[in-house]
Structure formats: C-alpha cells, structure tokens
Amino acid sequence: MKTRNLAWLCAGLLTLSGCAPQGGTQTVETTSTKENAVIETILARRSIRKYTAQPVEREKLELIVKCGINAPSGMNKQPWEVRVVDNAGYIDSLTALYVKANPKAAEDPNFKNMFRNAPAVIFIASPTDGSGQLDCGLLGENMVLAAQSLGLGTCCLGAPTRFMTSTAEAAPYLERLGFSENYKLLYAIGVGYPDESPEAKPRDESKVRFID
Ligand SMILES: Cc1cc2nc3c(=O)[nH]c(=O)nc-3n(C[C@H](O)[C@H](O)[C@H](O)COP(=O)(O)O)c2cc1C
C-alpha cells in the first residue's frame, strides 16, 4: 500500500513539473504542448541572430555543455570535442578578419560579430575520418534546447566555421581552440540572451509519412 501511494505521489510530482515519462502514469492531458516543458521548449526554439549585451553566465554555459555531452552517441564513443568561447577579444579580432574578407557582412546595422552577433560561441569538432557527425548533431540539439530552457537564444552556425577552416589568417584562432589532431571543426553554436523573437519558418509536413 505504501509503495502504491509513493508511486502516485511521484506521478503527481512529475505531472506537475511537466516531466512525466511517456506512457505509464502519464495522463493524456500532460502530452498537450501547453503542459509539457520539453515539447514547449522544442516548439518555441528559433534561431536567434540578435542578442542583448548581457553576457551569458558561466554556470549556464557549463550546464548547456553538460546537457550536450549527455546526448546519445553510437556505442557511447562520444565522438566530439567541445570548446566554449565567451572571450570578446577572441570573437572581435576574428570578426575583424572576417569583415576584411567579407565587407558586406558588416553593412547590416545589427552586425556585431561573425557568429550572428552572439556573445558566446560553442565550437564542436568531429573526427577527421568523417565519423561522428550524427552524434555531434545530437550533442548540439541537446545544447540548443538546454539553452532555450534557460531563457537563452542560439543559432547553429556553419558559415563562420567554414571561414575558420579555409582562411590562412584564421588559422591561429582555430589552433587556439586546441582540438586534437584527429578532430576537425564541424560547426558552432552562438549563444546569448535574445533580443528578437522571430516567427517559426514553415515546416514541410509532407516530408513525413506514417506507413500503415
Ligand atoms: C548545420 C546548420 C548550419 C547552420 N548554419 C547557419 C549559418 O551559418 N548562419 C545562420 O544564420 N544560420 C545557420 N543555421 C540556422 C538555420 O538557418 C535555421 O536553423 C533554419 O533556417 C530554421 O530556422 P529555425 O532554427 O529558426 O527554426 C544553421 C543551422 C544548421 C542546423
């Protein structure tokens, strides 16, 4: 009897916190997007390209990265390396090189830096043999969702990392990230406090089919 009461209490707490597991004790109501914190977070996330000047707290960055490395990975190989940069000197001096090569980028009146203006950047590297990219994507999704749940905005970034890996002048900045020899920079995620709330871009539901 005691065990049963405890089970009901736990189910009640999970339901209230919006963390009830799928199936089992979860009621139909808790699966609605309004009451499920995870689903709400997923559906509310948008790429942010305009941020306030507020720096991101280190504790939040640490938590975001912790969520990242808790992503699943094939055979738990964890084929990623992660570097977090919130040093404005690094970001601004690399941006100066970027602007020299891409002067049009700075014409945008909202332009602050090459990482879509984010005050903190998480760099993600995958093995040079081409493996691990799927795992790195899952790592990143965990991080953008964790950031969203903490009131932060993010933007996954491919273009700035292509500049970093293909431009001789950017090489010292890449080197400073200190990735292992058998790892290469794959993409980055800009993080900061959002100063915009863009509409969701349309999603093509015809790409999904249920096969009966
Ligand atoms: C692998 C990847 C690379 C991306 N690279 C860039 C980029 O270089 N610059 C940028 O502004 N957005 C970039 N994005 C963000 C996408 O443009 C954005 O996710 C997409 O338009 C959907 O919008 P949403 O994230 O607001 O739903 C990238 C996203 C992914 C997943």
The ligand as a MOL file (V3000), in Angstrom:
LIG
                    3D

  0  0  0     0  0            999 V3000
M  V30 BEGIN CTAB
M  V30 COUNTS 31 33 0 0 0
M  V30 BEGIN ATOM
M  V30 1 C 24.0190 22.6770 -39.6500 0
M  V30 2 C 23.4110 24.0600 -39.5940 0
M  V30 3 C 24.1430 25.1470 -40.0590 0
M  V30 4 C 23.6030 26.4280 -39.9780 0
M  V30 5 N 24.3590 27.4930 -40.3810 0
M  V30 6 C 23.8740 28.7460 -40.2720 0
M  V30 7 C 24.6900 29.8630 -40.6040 0
M  V30 8 O 25.8460 29.7280 -40.9980 0
M  V30 9 N 24.1640 31.1010 -40.4490 0
M  V30 10 C 22.8890 31.2830 -39.9900 0
M  V30 11 O 22.4800 32.4240 -39.8580 0
M  V30 12 N 22.0880 30.2450 -39.6500 0
M  V30 13 C 22.5480 28.9750 -39.7790 0
M  V30 14 N 21.7620 27.9000 -39.4140 0
M  V30 15 C 20.3990 28.1180 -38.8820 0
M  V30 16 C 19.3100 27.7670 -39.9080 0
M  V30 17 O 19.2670 28.7660 -40.9040 0
M  V30 18 C 17.9550 27.6480 -39.1870 0
M  V30 19 O 18.0330 26.6000 -38.2480 0
M  V30 20 C 16.8140 27.3580 -40.1480 0
M  V30 21 O 16.6140 28.4360 -41.0460 0
M  V30 22 C 15.4800 27.0930 -39.4270 0
M  V30 23 O 15.1290 28.1860 -38.6120 0
M  V30 24 P 14.8920 27.9950 -37.0380 0
M  V30 25 O 16.1720 27.4500 -36.4540 0
M  V30 26 O 14.5880 29.3730 -36.5250 0
M  V30 27 O 13.7520 27.0570 -36.8420 0
M  V30 28 C 22.2840 26.6140 -39.4680 0
M  V30 29 C 21.5720 25.5130 -38.9990 0
M  V30 30 C 22.1190 24.2550 -39.0450 0
M  V30 31 C 21.3390 23.0890 -38.4880 0
M  V30 END ATOM
M  V30 BEGIN BOND
M  V30 1 1 1 2
M  V30 2 1 2 3
M  V30 3 2 2 30
M  V30 4 2 3 4
M  V30 5 1 4 5
M  V30 6 1 4 28
M  V30 7 2 5 6
M  V30 8 1 6 7
M  V30 9 1 6 13
M  V30 10 2 7 8
M  V30 11 1 7 9
M  V30 12 1 9 10
M  V30 13 2 10 11
M  V30 14 1 10 12
M  V30 15 2 12 13
M  V30 16 1 13 14
M  V30 17 1 14 15
M  V30 18 1 14 28
M  V30 19 1 15 16
M  V30 20 1 16 17
M  V30 21 1 16 18
M  V30 22 1 18 19
M  V30 23 1 18 20
M  V30 24 1 20 21
M  V30 25 1 20 22
M  V30 26 1 22 23
M  V30 27 1 23 24
M  V30 28 2 24 25
M  V30 29 1 24 26
M  V30 30 1 24 27
M  V30 31 2 28 29
M  V30 32 1 29 30
M  V30 33 1 30 31
M  V30 END BOND
M  V30 END CTAB
M  END
